[in-house]
């Protein structure tokens, strides 16, 4: 799915050059804790978050993220916009909640990357490990 299609689906404002909206998005990850993004996020994913600090750009570079969508009406400040433009990281924002945004994209076929919490498509559970060990 192209980022510009996602922009329309989520009724996003964008803070990047138009050319960056032509990126192909294969995976999405949603979190407000950047440590979770670093631990469980998939390289190349689109990040959906309510966090607007400088940390998001550092994480975006580390994971080579395809872009960032701020949810709940959050907007990046001018420094973040300028830095993201230099680094070619598309920035968008939507007034939708994180849950609703993810649901819309999931319904349109966008999936998250497989995380380390999943094994054989089944959630790992400490309770199961204790009971079976």
Buried (B, 14 or more C-beta within 10 A) or exposed (E): BEBBBBBEBBEBEBBBEEEBBEBEBBBBBBBEEBEBBBEBBBEBBBBBBBBBEEBBBEBBEEBEBBBBBBBBEBEBEEEBBEBBBEEEBBBBBBBBEBEBBBEBBEEEEBEBBEBEEEEEEEEEEEEEEEEEE
